[in-house]
Amino acid sequence: MTIITELDDFINTSTNTQEVKRALAVKMILMGISSHEIEDLLQVSHSFISKWKNRALFHGVDSLKLQYKGSKGYLNADSKAKVIEWLRQQPYLRTGDLKRHLDHEYGVVYASDESYYALFKTAKISWKKSQKKNPAKDEEKVKAKKKEIQNKLEEWEPEIKAGKLAVFMIDECHLLWGDLLGYVWGRTDSRVEVPIKNQKNRQTYYGALDYQNHEFIVKEYSSGNTENTVDFIKHLQKQRPGQRIAIFWDGASYHKSQEFKEYLKKVNGELSEDEWLVHCTTFAPNAPEQNPVEDLWLQAKNFIRQFYHLCDSFKVVKGLFKFFADGQIFDFPKLFYYGILPQVI
């Protein structure tokens, strides 16, 4: 059963108008209807559409129900043995696959993921991933830069709330077809293989997170360079007409090239610093945790990994990646890293 079919069943059986509106919004966006059309037709916000689309994709159509908390239950010895046998028969799967199986077949939804992990362990299915650490990272510089950014955001707060200044966290992502490969649960005695014709196929994306309303703006480019960086900033200015732009990003060479400096000089002219049309600030070196966009790229890549079975071409990979990220409203802990301003409108 496809998710569209599930949504149709949900819409036809629900007697609650609020639930139906959620399901209609999800169905329409999945069918390719623009967010603006849906907003006008259903009288909902962009964040409403984004929230319930992501909820349905990650947690199932039933999660659209009011006060949804999942069903409660347990597995008896016989049912548990059948689940273990089912797990052992799967070539690879994700935690969500097990959750759906237990819910649909046994009406069981555990309150903690630890219960699902215990089943994986019993079935001798493992999950392993290494952690990385950059020895060049200077924690004192990271703390100092965080404080500097907090001070700027606090100083700019009146202008941001008045709609005079838009603050963006920017980063570039170089998506490879090989990024589709990730960790899934799989039997310990067999390999998990995903067919990819050329894992080095590449697409560069520029992404900007509006720090006030949490909208993520994404645009495709051939590569990361000064020319494309300037074009992306102009794109952001078109998205926020009449507003000055403040940018926070990393220290990539094309963010501080002579050509880019000339562009800023031309844009800002003789204006004083507090009147600059485009204001740029770099994060601390080797500190990706300072930029929430890093988390968004990771979420987008995790999303395409969940739908690896659909990605028989790099065109599909790119389509799913941008579908998840572009124009969406996000809400996650990293947005509150600086403790100032972020608030969905």
TIGUVO-596063 format. One record per residue (C-alpha): chain; residue number from 0; residue in one letter; z negated, x, y. Coordinates in nm, 4 decimals. Example, Ala and Ser with C-alpha at 12.3 -4.5 7.8 and 13.67 -1.06 7.14 Angstrom:
2
 kette  nr rest       up     east    north
     A   0    A  -0.7800   1.2300  -0.4500
     A   1    S  -0.7140   1.3670  -0.1060
END
This chain:
345
 kette  nr rest       up     east    north
     A   0    M   0.0000   0.0000   0.0000
     A   1    T   0.1029   0.1454   0.3391
     A   2    I  -0.1295   0.1404   0.6365
     A   3    I   0.1026  -0.1094   0.8117
     A   4    T   0.0673  -0.3458   0.5148
     A   5    E  -0.3104  -0.2994   0.5205
     A   6    L  -0.3127  -0.3779   0.8921
     A   7    D  -0.1052  -0.6937   0.8352
     A   8    D  -0.3518  -0.8114   0.5694
     A   9    F  -0.6421  -0.7324   0.8012
     A  10    I  -0.4848  -0.9246   1.0902
     A  11    N  -0.4046  -1.2258   0.8706
     A  12    T  -0.7533  -1.2502   0.7205
     A  13    S  -0.9826  -1.1597   1.0099
     A  14    T  -1.1281  -1.4475   1.2114
     A  15    N  -1.2636  -1.2232   1.4872
     A  16    T  -1.0387  -1.1819   1.7924
     A  17    Q  -1.1849  -0.8427   1.8788
     A  18    E  -1.1102  -0.7076   1.5305
     A  19    V  -0.7574  -0.8497   1.5434
     A  20    K  -0.6952  -0.6893   1.8831
     A  21    R  -0.7998  -0.3500   1.7421
     A  22    A  -0.5696  -0.3890   1.4423
     A  23    L  -0.2773  -0.5067   1.6572
     A  24    A  -0.3151  -0.2072   1.8879
     A  25    V  -0.3142   0.0324   1.5910
     A  26    K  -0.0172  -0.1360   1.4248
     A  27    M   0.1892  -0.1371   1.7437
     A  28    I   0.1277   0.2298   1.8261
     A  29    L   0.2131   0.3292   1.4666
     A  30    M   0.5365   0.1291   1.4954
     A  31    G   0.6387   0.3345   1.7986
     A  32    I   0.5610   0.0885   2.0764
     A  33    S   0.4558   0.2720   2.3923
     A  34    S   0.0942   0.2785   2.5029
     A  35    H   0.1874   0.1214   2.8379
     A  36    E   0.3495  -0.1774   2.6663
     A  37    I   0.0469  -0.2249   2.4401
     A  38    E  -0.1926  -0.1982   2.7349
     A  39    D  -0.0041  -0.4690   2.9239
     A  40    L   0.0384  -0.6980   2.6251
     A  41    L  -0.3141  -0.6765   2.4793
     A  42    Q  -0.4961  -0.6004   2.8059
     A  43    V  -0.6605  -0.2903   2.6628
     A  44    S  -0.7037   0.0661   2.7874
     A  45    H  -0.5344   0.3843   2.6711
     A  46    S  -0.8661   0.5096   2.5332
     A  47    F  -0.9048   0.1851   2.3332
     A  48    I  -0.5706   0.2433   2.1597
     A  49    S  -0.6447   0.6097   2.0913
     A  50    K  -0.9943   0.5429   1.9584
     A  51    W  -0.8984   0.2730   1.7086
     A  52    K  -0.5794   0.4452   1.5956
     A  53    N  -0.7763   0.7581   1.5046
     A  54    R  -1.0523   0.5497   1.3433
     A  55    A  -0.8032   0.3653   1.1216
     A  56    L  -0.6175   0.6821   1.0204
     A  57    F  -0.9272   0.8833   0.9357
     A  58    H  -1.1654   0.6150   0.8044
     A  59    G  -0.9388   0.3371   0.6847
     A  60    V  -0.8426  -0.0059   0.8174
     A  61    D  -1.1823  -0.1536   0.7254
     A  62    S  -1.3404   0.0681   0.9911
     A  63    L  -1.1851  -0.1643   1.2520
     A  64    K  -1.4438  -0.4272   1.1613
     A  65    L  -1.7287  -0.4994   1.4012
     A  66    Q  -2.0517  -0.3205   1.3098
     A  67    Y  -1.8699  -0.1411   1.0262
     A  68    K  -2.1083   0.0875   0.8396
     A  69    G  -1.9483   0.0950   0.4964
     A  70    S  -2.0709  -0.0731   0.1842
     A  71    K  -2.3766   0.0406  -0.0014
     A  72    G  -2.4040   0.1010  -0.3726
     A  73    Y  -2.4456   0.3571  -0.6430
     A  74    L  -2.2668   0.4850  -0.9492
     A  75    N  -2.4162   0.4162  -1.2880
     A  76    A  -2.3774   0.6756  -1.5624
     A  77    D  -2.0564   0.5241  -1.6999
     A  78    S  -1.8930   0.4916  -1.3567
     A  79    K  -1.9959   0.8445  -1.2620
     A  80    A  -1.8367   0.9814  -1.5801
     A  81    K  -1.5119   0.8007  -1.4958
     A  82    V  -1.5159   0.9391  -1.1415
     A  83    I  -1.5675   1.2931  -1.2718
     A  84    E  -1.2770   1.2429  -1.5113
     A  85    W  -1.0612   1.1109  -1.2256
     A  86    L  -1.1515   1.4097  -1.0082
     A  87    R  -1.0529   1.6501  -1.2831
     A  88    Q  -0.7144   1.4828  -1.3132
     A  89    Q  -0.6241   1.5308  -0.9456
     A  90    P  -0.4205   1.8458  -0.8611
     A  91    Y  -0.5807   1.8571  -0.5151
     A  92    L  -0.7572   1.6181  -0.2798
     A  93    R  -0.9722   1.5873   0.0315
     A  94    T  -1.3182   1.4414   0.0788
     A  95    G  -1.1522   1.1331   0.2301
     A  96    D  -0.9575   1.0792  -0.0941
     A  97    L  -1.2797   1.0658  -0.2938
     A  98    K  -1.4408   0.8342  -0.0369
     A  99    R  -1.1514   0.5901  -0.0566
     A 100    H  -1.1505   0.6004  -0.4373
     A 101    L  -1.5225   0.5212  -0.4627
     A 102    D  -1.4981   0.2473  -0.2006
     A 103    H  -1.1915   0.0770  -0.3497
     A 104    E  -1.2795   0.1131  -0.7186
     A 105    Y  -1.6585   0.0822  -0.7163
     A 106    G  -1.7577  -0.0508  -0.3738
     A 107    V  -1.9638   0.2629  -0.3129
     A 108    V  -1.9962   0.4338   0.0269
     A 109    Y  -2.2599   0.7054   0.0527
     A 110    A  -2.4527   0.7588   0.3742
     A 111    S  -2.4292   1.1374   0.3437
     A 112    D  -2.1353   1.3622   0.2537
     A 113    E  -2.3741   1.5593   0.0358
     A 114    S  -2.3432   1.2886  -0.2295
     A 115    Y  -1.9669   1.3393  -0.2410
     A 116    Y  -2.0068   1.7171  -0.2526
     A 117    A  -2.2411   1.6757  -0.5495
     A 118    L  -1.9663   1.4914  -0.7382
     A 119    F  -1.7188   1.7701  -0.6606
     A 120    K  -1.9675   2.0236  -0.7887
     A 121    T  -2.0264   1.8294  -1.1101
     A 122    A  -1.6483   1.8147  -1.1627
     A 123    K  -1.6347   2.1938  -1.1074
     A 124    I  -1.4213   2.1559  -0.7954
     A 125    S  -1.4930   2.4053  -0.5180
     A 126    W  -1.4280   2.4633  -0.1476
     A 127    K  -1.4420   2.8063   0.0125
     A 128    K  -1.3605   2.9390   0.3541
     A 129    S  -1.4405   3.2657   0.5314
     A 130    Q  -1.5732   3.2999   0.8857
     A 131    K  -1.4439   3.5337   1.1543
     A 132    K  -1.6186   3.7325   1.4242
     A 133    N  -1.4712   3.9319   1.7129
     A 134    P  -1.6652   4.2589   1.7654
     A 135    A  -1.5149   4.2946   2.1168
     A 136    K  -1.6907   3.9854   2.2430
     A 137    D  -1.9469   4.0524   2.5201
     A 138    E  -2.2148   3.7815   2.5120
     A 139    E  -2.3416   3.8681   2.8614
     A 140    K  -1.9945   3.8207   3.0084
     A 141    V  -1.9623   3.4934   2.8218
     A 142    K  -2.2904   3.3643   2.9693
     A 143    A  -2.1958   3.4803   3.3187
     A 144    K  -1.8540   3.3147   3.2995
     A 145    K  -2.0032   2.9904   3.1734
     A 146    K  -2.2388   2.9850   3.4703
     A 147    E  -1.9510   3.0597   3.7088
     A 148    I  -1.7490   2.7679   3.5711
     A 149    Q  -2.0493   2.5357   3.5861
     A 150    N  -2.1016   2.6259   3.9509
     A 151    K  -1.7373   2.5542   4.0331
     A 152    L  -1.7419   2.2201   3.8575
     A 153    E  -2.0612   2.1250   4.0379
     A 154    E  -1.9114   2.2274   4.3719
     A 155    W  -1.5918   2.0322   4.3048
     A 156    E  -1.7631   1.7228   4.1652
     A 157    P  -1.7245   1.5042   4.4796
     A 158    E  -1.3516   1.5815   4.5045
     A 159    I  -1.2950   1.5247   4.1330
     A 160    K  -1.4664   1.1868   4.1371
     A 161    A  -1.2780   1.0923   4.4539
     A 162    G  -0.9468   1.1626   4.2802
     A 163    K  -0.8549   1.4505   4.5095
     A 164    L  -0.8827   1.7264   4.2465
     A 165    A  -0.7782   1.7260   3.8806
     A 166    V  -0.9413   1.9848   3.6540
     A 167    F  -0.7556   2.0966   3.3428
     A 168    M  -0.8524   2.3192   3.0520
     A 169    I  -0.5238   2.4731   2.9322
     A 170    D  -0.4191   2.6580   2.6209
     A 171    E  -0.1028   2.7332   2.4243
     A 172    C  -0.0570   2.6693   2.0543
     A 173    H   0.2105   2.8328   1.8396
     A 174    L   0.2525   2.5922   1.5502
     A 175    L   0.3986   2.7285   1.2263
     A 176    W   0.5154   2.5280   0.9296
     A 177    G   0.2734   2.7431   0.7333
     A 178    D  -0.0148   2.5897   0.9329
     A 179    L   0.0287   2.2910   0.7044
     A 180    L  -0.1492   2.4959   0.4397
     A 181    G  -0.5227   2.4476   0.4455
     A 182    Y  -0.8237   2.3869   0.2281
     A 183    V  -0.8346   2.0860  -0.0035
     A 184    W  -1.0500   2.0088  -0.3020
     A 185    G  -0.8753   2.1200  -0.6183
     A 186    R  -0.9486   2.1982  -0.9783
     A 187    T  -1.0843   2.5491  -1.0280
     A 188    D  -0.8464   2.6126  -1.3193
     A 189    S  -0.5203   2.5362  -1.1359
     A 190    R  -0.3419   2.6293  -0.8129
     A 191    V  -0.2702   2.3905  -0.5255
     A 192    E   0.0917   2.4263  -0.4119
     A 193    V   0.2643   2.2651  -0.1130
     A 194    P   0.6455   2.2972  -0.0856
     A 195    I   0.7471   2.4714   0.2396
     A 196    K   1.0982   2.6043   0.2942
     A 197    N   1.0124   2.8485   0.5728
     A 198    Q   0.6485   2.8741   0.6757
     A 199    K   0.7432   3.0906   0.9773
     A 200    N   0.9315   2.8075   1.1521
     A 201    R   0.7650   2.7983   1.4919
     A 202    Q   0.7069   2.5645   1.7869
     A 203    T   0.5084   2.6480   2.1002
     A 204    Y   0.3031   2.3800   2.2752
     A 205    Y   0.1247   2.3900   2.6085
     A 206    G  -0.1759   2.1599   2.6211
     A 207    A  -0.3957   2.0536   2.9129
     A 208    L  -0.7184   1.8575   2.8762
     A 209    D  -0.8219   1.6569   3.1819
     A 210    Y  -1.1896   1.7421   3.2076
     A 211    Q  -1.2795   1.4138   3.3743
     A 212    N  -1.1024   1.1440   3.1720
     A 213    H  -1.0455   1.3460   2.8503
     A 214    E  -0.6702   1.2806   2.8371
     A 215    F  -0.4745   1.5529   2.6569
     A 216    I  -0.1268   1.6314   2.7911
     A 217    V   0.1095   1.8239   2.5628
     A 218    K   0.4595   1.9611   2.6193
     A 219    E   0.6904   2.1604   2.3908
     A 220    Y   0.8402   2.4964   2.4889
     A 221    S   1.0434   2.7697   2.3239
     A 222    S   0.7659   3.0247   2.3812
     A 223    G   0.4683   3.1161   2.5958
     A 224    N   0.5854   3.2985   2.9091
     A 225    T   0.5646   3.2890   3.2879
     A 226    E   0.8647   3.0613   3.3338
     A 227    N   0.7316   2.8006   3.0935
     A 228    T   0.3789   2.8312   3.2341
     A 229    V   0.5066   2.7504   3.5839
     A 230    D   0.7089   2.4595   3.4469
     A 231    F   0.4016   2.3185   3.2705
     A 232    I   0.1911   2.3346   3.5865
     A 233    K   0.4664   2.1486   3.7721
     A 234    H   0.4591   1.8935   3.4902
     A 235    L   0.0834   1.8471   3.5405
     A 236    Q   0.1332   1.8003   3.9132
     A 237    K   0.3773   1.5171   3.8395
     A 238    Q   0.1142   1.3577   3.6147
     A 239    R  -0.1438   1.3748   3.8957
     A 240    P   0.0561   1.3068   4.2161
     A 241    G  -0.1324   1.3663   4.5380
     A 242    Q  -0.4047   1.5689   4.3682
     A 243    R  -0.4801   1.9379   4.3826
     A 244    I  -0.4947   2.1123   4.0428
     A 245    A  -0.7735   2.3394   3.9141
     A 246    I  -0.6987   2.5268   3.5916
     A 247    F  -0.9227   2.7061   3.3432
     A 248    W  -0.7495   2.9159   3.0768
     A 249    D  -0.7525   3.2468   2.8917
     A 250    G  -0.6294   3.5837   3.0148
     A 251    A  -0.2819   3.5783   2.8562
     A 252    S  -0.0469   3.8277   3.0194
     A 253    Y   0.1832   3.5575   3.1556
     A 254    H  -0.1154   3.3836   3.3179
     A 255    K  -0.1611   3.6830   3.5454
     A 256    S   0.1875   3.8355   3.5665
     A 257    Q   0.3300   3.9417   3.8989
     A 258    E   0.5847   3.6607   3.8793
     A 259    F   0.3082   3.4053   3.8324
     A 260    K   0.1102   3.5523   4.1223
     A 261    E   0.4190   3.5120   4.3383
     A 262    Y   0.4439   3.1482   4.2312
     A 263    L   0.0802   3.0825   4.3294
     A 264    K   0.1336   3.2565   4.6610
     A 265    K   0.4334   3.0352   4.7305
     A 266    V   0.2535   2.7134   4.6275
     A 267    N  -0.0706   2.7801   4.8148
     A 268    G   0.0880   2.9478   5.1148
     A 269    E  -0.1577   3.0124   5.3952
     A 270    L  -0.4109   2.7546   5.2781
     A 271    S  -0.7752   2.8554   5.2470
     A 272    E  -0.9094   2.8888   4.8920
     A 273    D  -1.0879   2.5522   4.8996
     A 274    E  -0.7555   2.3877   4.9893
     A 275    W  -0.5339   2.5589   4.7308
     A 276    L  -0.2949   2.3207   4.5567
     A 277    V  -0.3252   2.5213   4.2345
     A 278    H  -0.6476   2.7083   4.1592
     A 279    C  -0.6719   2.9254   3.8437
     A 280    T  -0.9839   3.0616   3.6704
     A 281    T  -0.9932   3.2574   3.3438
     A 282    F  -1.2481   3.2143   3.0670
     A 283    A  -1.4491   3.5105   2.9408
     A 284    P  -1.2449   3.7439   2.7174
     A 285    N  -1.2685   3.6896   2.3407
     A 286    A  -1.4607   3.3628   2.3885
     A 287    P  -1.2423   3.0754   2.2579
     A 288    E  -1.5501   2.8524   2.2405
     A 289    Q  -1.5339   2.8229   2.6214
     A 290    N  -1.2088   2.6278   2.6014
     A 291    P  -1.2347   2.2810   2.4396
     A 292    V  -0.8561   2.2790   2.3897
     A 293    E  -0.9082   2.5252   2.1039
     A 294    D  -1.0883   2.2445   1.9192
     A 295    L  -0.8059   2.0004   1.9899
     A 296    W  -0.5449   2.2297   1.8371
     A 297    L  -0.7660   2.2621   1.5309
     A 298    Q  -0.8054   1.8839   1.5071
     A 299    A  -0.4279   1.8408   1.5326
     A 300    K  -0.3661   2.0976   1.2576
     A 301    N  -0.6276   1.9364   1.0359
     A 302    F  -0.4525   1.6056   1.0950
     A 303    I  -0.1139   1.7299   0.9699
     A 304    R  -0.2878   1.8907   0.6712
     A 305    Q  -0.4182   1.5482   0.5748
     A 306    F  -0.0600   1.4238   0.5661
     A 307    Y   0.0957   1.7315   0.4039
     A 308    H   0.2668   1.5072   0.1476
     A 309    L   0.4828   1.3581   0.4265
     A 310    C   0.5886   1.6922   0.5751
     A 311    D   0.9099   1.7694   0.3885
     A 312    S   1.0639   1.9176   0.7047
     A 313    F   0.9331   2.1088   1.0070
     A 314    K   1.0615   1.8238   1.2250
     A 315    V   0.8103   1.5920   1.0585
     A 316    V   0.5324   1.8509   1.1009
     A 317    K   0.6050   1.8715   1.4740
     A 318    G   0.6293   1.4955   1.5072
     A 319    L   0.2896   1.4353   1.3451
     A 320    F   0.1303   1.7178   1.5440
     A 321    K   0.2436   1.5799   1.8796
     A 322    F   0.1736   1.2200   1.7739
     A 323    F  -0.1909   1.3106   1.7159
     A 324    A  -0.2386   1.5107   2.0363
     A 325    D  -0.0148   1.4072   2.3250
     A 326    G  -0.1516   1.1469   2.5630
     A 327    Q  -0.4590   1.0794   2.3530
     A 328    I  -0.8145   1.0368   2.4808
     A 329    F  -1.0660   1.2580   2.3026
     A 330    D  -1.4429   1.2656   2.2810
     A 331    F  -1.6193   1.5477   2.0968
     A 332    P  -1.9186   1.7817   2.1571
     A 333    K  -1.7237   2.0727   2.3111
     A 334    L  -1.6387   1.8529   2.6108
     A 335    F  -2.0037   1.8796   2.7114
     A 336    Y  -2.0151   2.2590   2.6857
     A 337    Y  -2.0569   2.2915   3.0639
     A 338    G  -2.2884   1.9929   3.0980
     A 339    I  -2.1169   1.8617   3.4096
     A 340    L  -1.8775   1.5771   3.4847
     A 341    P  -1.7035   1.4845   3.1598
     A 342    Q  -1.7006   1.1084   3.1437
     A 343    V  -1.4317   0.8808   3.0048
     A 344    I  -1.3022   0.6443   3.2700
END
